[in-house]
Amino acid sequence: MRLLTQLRLPEPLEIDAIEGTHAGTLLPWHRFRRLRLRGGGSRADGRGYGFRITFPKPVQGPIAIGYGAHMGLGQFVAVQ
């Protein structure tokens, strides 16, 4: 919620955890590698997570939030 507020997005109606992404078949988040082997940045655990965020009105995207967002992690795309 804090990161969505910082991006000046409207307060979501719902935030639902989802078990994975579909690439022909369900690909669970735990199959994604999130660990950096080098570098001195702060690290969270190695688990991946996915969420569906429902806003009260359309928002412009893509939206990228959280650790690694600058590297393409944490990206949300619109679902019709």
PEHUPE-V274804 format. One record per residue. N is the residue number from 0. RES is the residue in one small letter. D_LAST is the distance of its C-alpha to the last C-alpha in Angstrom with 2 decimals. Layout:
N|RES|D_LAST ; N|RES|D_LAST
//
This chain:
0|m|22.43 ; 1|r|25.20 ; 2|l|23.27 ; 3|l|20.35 ; 4|t|23.15 ; 5|q|24.88 ; 6|l|21.91 ; 7|r|22.09 ; 8|l|18.60 ; 9|p|18.36 ; 10|e|19.24 ; 11|p|16.36 ; 12|l|16.12 ; 13|e|15.70 ; 14|i|16.16 ; 15|d|16.02 ; 16|a|17.69 ; 17|i|16.21 ; 18|e|18.79 ; 19|g|17.63 ; 20|t|15.32 ; 21|h|15.04 ; 22|a|17.05 ; 23|g|18.07 ; 24|t|19.25 ; 25|l|18.78 ; 26|l|20.22 ; 27|p|21.39 ; 28|w|21.60 ; 29|h|25.40 ; 30|r|25.55 ; 31|f|24.61 ; 32|r|27.69 ; 33|r|27.75 ; 34|l|31.50 ; 35|r|33.32 ; 36|l|36.71 ; 37|r|38.22 ; 38|g|38.04 ; 39|g|39.09 ; 40|g|35.87 ; 41|s|35.05 ; 42|r|33.24 ; 43|a|31.32 ; 44|d|31.44 ; 45|g|30.00 ; 46|r|27.25 ; 47|g|23.59 ; 48|y|20.95 ; 49|g|17.19 ; 50|f|15.27 ; 51|r|11.95 ; 52|i|12.42 ; 53|t|11.18 ; 54|f|12.59 ; 55|p|14.05 ; 56|k|12.77 ; 57|p|10.64 ; 58|v|12.52 ; 59|q|13.51 ; 60|g|13.38 ; 61|p|13.88 ; 62|i|15.51 ; 63|a|18.42 ; 64|i|20.69 ; 65|g|23.65 ; 66|y|26.30 ; 67|g|25.82 ; 68|a|22.97 ; 69|h|25.24 ; 70|m|25.23 ; 71|g|21.51 ; 72|l|21.41 ; 73|g|19.32 ; 74|q|16.39 ; 75|f|12.90 ; 76|v|9.92 ; 77|a|6.52 ; 78|v|3.78 ; 79|q|0.00
//
